[in-house]
Amino acid sequence: MRRYSEAEMRALLLEAARLPDEALERFLRGLRGPVRRVVEELWAVRSHRGQEEPPSTASGEPWRVWLLRAGRGFGKTRAGAEWVWARVREGVAAGAPPRIALVGANIDDVVKVMIEGPGGLKAAALEGEEAKWVASRWRVDFTGGAQAFAFSAERPEKLRGPEHDFAWCDELAKWAHADSTWDNLVLGLRRGERPRVLVTTTPRPIALLRRIRRLEGFVETIGRTRDNPHSAEEFRRAVAETYGGTRLGRQELDGELIEDVAGALWTREGLEGSRLSGTLPRDGMRRVVVGVDPPASVGGDACGIVVCGEGSDGRLWVLADCSVEGMRPEGWARAAAAAAEAWSADRVIAEKNNGGDMVESVLRGAGAYLPVRLVSATRGKAVRAEPVAALFEAGKAGLAGAFPKLEDEMAGITHAGGYEGPGRSPDRADAMVWAMTELARPARAEPRVRSFQAAWISSGAAGSS
């Protein structure tokens, strides 16, 4: 059998590096000895520039958060796995094996994509290395003593307490409890000399991504599906022909962060155009209503509590977002009653699907001594929201201040009935829709004008929520 020189082997592998992933794996399967040692250097050959760790932030400072925001098939997962292995090897060599957090949308994604997938940790191991998944402990044991722990964004409380040197977060844009998961993770990144986190995700316009991009020590890599020369050419051509130039294609293939959701009832530009410039009318509000969308369970979704009013000119305004999260019924009921009192509301409108008559009794018990009307959600959220969105579009409704969380939810509701905003459900937006719908109905009695300017100023709506 002919013996190949090292130079010939390198040339052969350089040619192999141009193969699609599946063909390359078939070629490499079973290689041993000197050939395998050359293969171990193949990542440097096969990786493209977008997968390389940036040296620093734009200002030249060491980075703390690296966002790899790219389209499908770019190689985000392999880049994440290689980055984790680099941290493992550095730590083991220095005699300080690191603890690493692996965070995905759910445990199934962590195991099947980040650990055992074709671009995951097991696939990125070199000869003599191992990434052993210990399912009973939700843990990966690396050669040399380093460990990685699997976490799900469905259970953000699991990240309370554990400390880590590094973290790899995958597909953050589809996390169910994005903000609480991120906050718990970051508060535990306090081991080692330089804790860092890598986020690999196809973007969606969620609040957490915008928040991360404003952090100090942030660096970003943006990649497109077609940037990966090792993916199947047929795949790249097919998806480009089908989705190229569309909003979906720009997001899923080009990695663009599209602020407006396709088919959204409210656009970002429309919301900005509806915002009140200056102060509210001096002669006050004809009517004020508090909309309440109770959560389905304790500690689950937020309780939407939004105050809306009808001005003397008949225009409807969002006055305050008093929504609360993680509270028991007594807690959110007190918050709703406090909002009604602060704004001298005429009525509280509350959805009764989650809790029935209990909702009214809880509100009464919290001190809501004013008319409470319970409403049933017999239609989908988007169908209920469409008439209210039409009022905004016609200039008959607007925002009397800045309400970032509420606006993110409004911009995530689509005409097709879907929801692509932050969290699992648009609770704040739903509460706003109930209040606006009530205000759009003819008044039942002679309206009385109230003084509300002080409440508006004290709520902070005049500046930002």
N, C-alpha and C positions, 0 to 999 in steps of 0.2 A: 504494500500500500504506500502510495506517495506521501511523503512528509511535507507539509506546507510550512513555509517560513512565516514568522510573525507578521511581516509586511504583507504577505499574501492573504493571511487570515484577516487582517484589518481591512484590506481592500474588498474581500468577500463580504465582510460584515457591513461595510459602508454601502455596498450594493443592496444587502438585505435590509438595511435600515429604511430603504425607500419603499419596502413592501407594506401593504395594509397590515394592521395588527394581527388578524387571524392567520394570514399567510406567514407572517414572521414567527408567530408562536409555533406553528407546525415545523418550521425550519429549525428553530432553536431547541425544540423538545429533545431531551436526551443527551445534549452536549455535555462533555465533562472535561476535566483537566485544563491544559493550556488554552484550548479553544474557549472554554467556559470563562476563564479569567479575562479574556479579551471581551467576551460578551458582557461581562459585568461593567465594562466601560461604555456600553452601547447607549445608555440613557443620554450621555452627553452628545452623542451623535444624533439620536432620534428626537430629543427635545427641541422645540422651536423657541424662539425668543420670548414669546408670550408666557411660556411655562417657567422661565428662569426667575428666581427670586430677585426682586429689585434690591440694589445695594443700600438705598436710603430714600427718604422722602424728597419731595421737590425742593425743599429748603436745605437739603444735605444732612438732615438729622437722621439718626437711626429710627427705623419705623417700628411701630408697636402693633399696628393692624394693617394687614395686606389683604385687599379685596381683589380677587381674581374674578372679574365679571365678564363672562364670555358666553357665546352661543353653544348650542349642543354639538357634541362631537369635537370640541376644541381641544380636549385633553385636560380638563380641569381636575378630574379625579386623579389621574396619574401624577399631575403636578403636586396635588395635595399629599399623595402617598409618598412621593420622593422627598418632599419637604419634611414630612414627619420622620422618615428614615434618616435624613441628614441630621436632624436634631437628636435622634437616638444614638447615632454613631458618635457624634460630638460629645454627648454626655457620658457615654460609656468609656470613651477614650480618656476623658478627664476624671474618671472615677466618680461621676455623679449621675447615674442613670436617671433620666427625667420621668416625670409623671405627665401624661398627655391626655387631654380631653378630646374625644371624638363626638361631635354633636351633629345629629341629622334630624330630619323631620319626624322620623320614628325609628325604633330599634331595627326594624326590618331593613330600612334603607342603610343604616350604619353597617350592618353585617353584610348584606348582599352587595352593596356598592363600595363602601369605604374600606372594608376589610377583605372580603372574599371575591369582590368583583374583578373583572379582567384588568382594571387599572388600579386596583386597591393595594393594600399593604402587603398581602401575601404575594401578589404578582411582582411587587417592586423589591422583594428580598433578594439579596445576592447569595452566591453559593456559600453555604455554611451559616446562613442567617435564617431565622424563623420568626414569624409573627403568628403565635398560637392563640386562637380564639377560645376563651374559657367561658362558655355560654352561661354556666351556673353563676358566674360572678360578673357577667357583662364586662369582661376584661380581655385585653390582648397582652400576652407575655412575649416580650422581645428577647432575642439573644443578648446576653449581657446584663439583664436585670431591669431594663426599662419596662414600663407598663403604660398602657393606654386604656382609658375607661370609656365605655359607650354610654351616651346620654341621648334622650329623646326630647324634642321640643314639645311633645305632648305632655311631658312631666317636668316642667321647669323647676319644681321644688327639689328634685333630685340633685340639682347643682348647688343647692345651699350647703355650705360646709366644706366639701372637698376642695383641696388646693392643688393647683397644677402649675407646671413650668410653661407649657405651651397648649394651644388648642387648635384643632382643625374643625371648622364649621362648614358643612356641605349643604347646598341648596337652601340657604337661609331664607330666600324669598318665599318659600312655601311652608315655613314654620307656622304652626297653629298659634303658639303663644310666643311670638317673636321677641317682644320687648322684655318680658319677664325672664325668658330663657337667656337672652343676651346679658341682662343685668346680673343675674345670678352667676353666670359664667365668668364675667369680667371681674366681679368681686372676689372670685376664687383664684384668679391668675396672680399669685403673689409668691410663688416659689422661684428660686434661682435668681441669677443676676439680671437677666433680661427677658421677662415673660413676653410672649408674642402670640398673636392669633392670626391664622390664615382663614379667610372666608372664600370658598369657591361656590359660585352660584350663577345660574341663569337669572337675569334681573327681572323683577316685577316692581311696579311703583308702590312699594310699601314704605311706611313711615320710618322703619328701622334702617333701611338702606340709606335714606337721606340723612338720618341722624349719624350713622357710622361715617359717612363721607365728610362730615363736618368735624370729626374728632382730630385732636392733635396727634401727631405721630402716625397719620394715615397715609397709605400709599395705594395706588390702584393700577391694575393691569386690565385693559379692555381687549377682548379677543373675539374673533369671528370664526364661525364654523369652517370657512374656507381657508383659514390661516393654518390649519393642521394638514400638512402634506401627507401624513401617514394614514388618514382616514380614507375609506373607500371612495374613489373618484366618482363612481356611479351614485353613491349616496349624496355627495356634495352637489352634483349636477341636478339630481332629481329634486332635492329640497329647494335649490335655487330657482328652478323652473316653476315650482309650485308656489313658493312663498316669497320669493325675492321681491323686495320693494313694498310688501304689505306691512302693516303694523305688527302682525304676528311674526313675520320674518325678521323685521328689524330687531325685535326683542329676543326671539328664540334662536336666531342664526347669527345676528350681528352683535348681540350682547348690549344693545342700547337700552338705557333706562327710560322708558316712555312714560312720562308723567300722566298722560291721559290714557285711561283704559279704553280699548276699542268698544264703541257703542255705549259709552258712559252716559247716564242721564244728566250729569253735571260735568262740564269740562272745567279744567283749572282756569282757563281764561274767562269763562263765564262766571265762575265764582268770584274771581278777582274783580270783574266788572260790576258785580252786584254789591260789592262792599261799600258801606256808607263812608262818604268823605265828609269830614266835619263832625258836627254834633247832631244829636237827635232833635226833632222838632220840640220847641219850647212848650207847646200846649199839650204835650203828653200823649199817652196811648188811650185809644178808645177801649181796647180790651187787652188783657194779658192772660195767656194760657200756659200751663206747664204740662209738657208731654212726658210720660213715663213709660219706658219699655223695660219691665222687670226681667231679671235674669232667670234662666230655667233652673239653676241650681246654685247653692252657696259656693262661693269661691270660683264660679265659672266665668261666664261672660260678664261684661260691664252692665250696670243698670243705667240705661240711657235716661237722663233727666235734662230736658232742654226747654228753655223759656222763650216763648215767641209772643209778639204783640202786634196789634193793628194800630197804625198811626192815624192821625186825624185826617190825612189825605187818602186813607184806605189802603195804603201800602203795608205789606206784612214784613216783619223783621224778626230775625233770630237775634235775641237779646243776650242770652247767656247759655253756656254749656256747663251744667252742674253735675254731670254724670260722675258716678263713683264705681270703683272696682273692688271685687273681693269682699263685699260686705254681706252680712246676713240680712234677712228682710227688715228687721228693726232698724238697721243701719241705713240702708238705702231709703227707707220710708222717712226717716228723720231728715235725710238730705233733701228729699222731694218736698217735705213740709217746710223746710227752711227756705228753699228756693221760692215756694209759693208766698211765704210771708215777706221775704225780702223784696219781691216784685209786686206785692199787693195783687196777686193773681185773682182773676174772676173764677177760674175753674182749673181742675186737674183732670187731664185725660190720660187714662192708664190702660194698657193692653191687659186683658184678663186671661189670655190663653195659658199663660204660665202661672197658675195659682187661683184662677177664678175669683170668687168673692173674697177670698183671703186678701187679695191685693187691696181692696177698699178698706177692710177692717184693719189691716196693718197701717195704712195711711191715716186712718182715723186715730188709731192708737198713738201715732207719732205726732198728732196735733194738727192735722190738715183739716181745719174746721171751715171748709168751704165746699162748694159743689164738686163732687168727684163723679166723673162719668167713665164707666168701663166700656171698652170697645173690644170687639172680637176681630181677629185677623183671619178673615175668611178668604182673602186673596193673597197672592205673593207680595213680598216687599216691593219689588220693582213695579208691580201694577198699582200698588197704593201710592208709590212715590211719583209716578208719572205726572199726575195733575199738579203736584207741588213743583216739580221740575219745570212744568210749563209756566207756572207763575213766575219763577225766577227768569226764565227765558223771555217772558213778556215784560219784564221790568216791574212786575207787581209784587215781588218779594225780594229780599236781600239780606245781607249779613251786616249787623250793626256792631262790627268788631272783627277780631281775628280768632278763629276757633280751629286750630290745626287738626286736632283729632277728629272732630266732627266733619271737617272738610275732606279729610282723607277718606272717611267712610262714604260721604256723599259722592265723591269722585270714583268710588269703586263699584257703585250699583249700575248695572247695565240694562239696556232696553230688553235684552233677551232673558232677563230674569236672574242672571248670575250675579255673583259678588266677588270682586277681585281687589278689595281693599284690605286694610290691616285687620288682624283678628279673624275669628270664625264667622262673625255676624255683625252687621251694621247697626248696633244697638243705639248709638247716639243718633244716627240718621233716622232710624225708625221712630224714636221719640220725637224728633223734630217734625217728621211727617204727620204724626198724630196731632201735634199742636197746630201746625199750619192748616191741616184739614179742618179742624174745629173752627179756626179763625175765618176760614173761607166760607163757612156756613153763615146764613143770616143770623144776626144777634137775636136772642130770645127775649131780651128786655131792653129798655132804654139804657144805652151805655153811659157809664159815668167816667169822667176824665180824672185821672189820678196823677200825682206827682211821682215820677220814677227816675228822674235824672240822677239823684244821689245813689240809688241802687245800681244803676248802670255804671256809674263811675267806680263805686266801691267794688263791683264785681270784676273789674279789670277789663271788661269788654271794650272799653274805649281805646285801649291800647292793644293788648294781646291776651289771649286766654291762657 
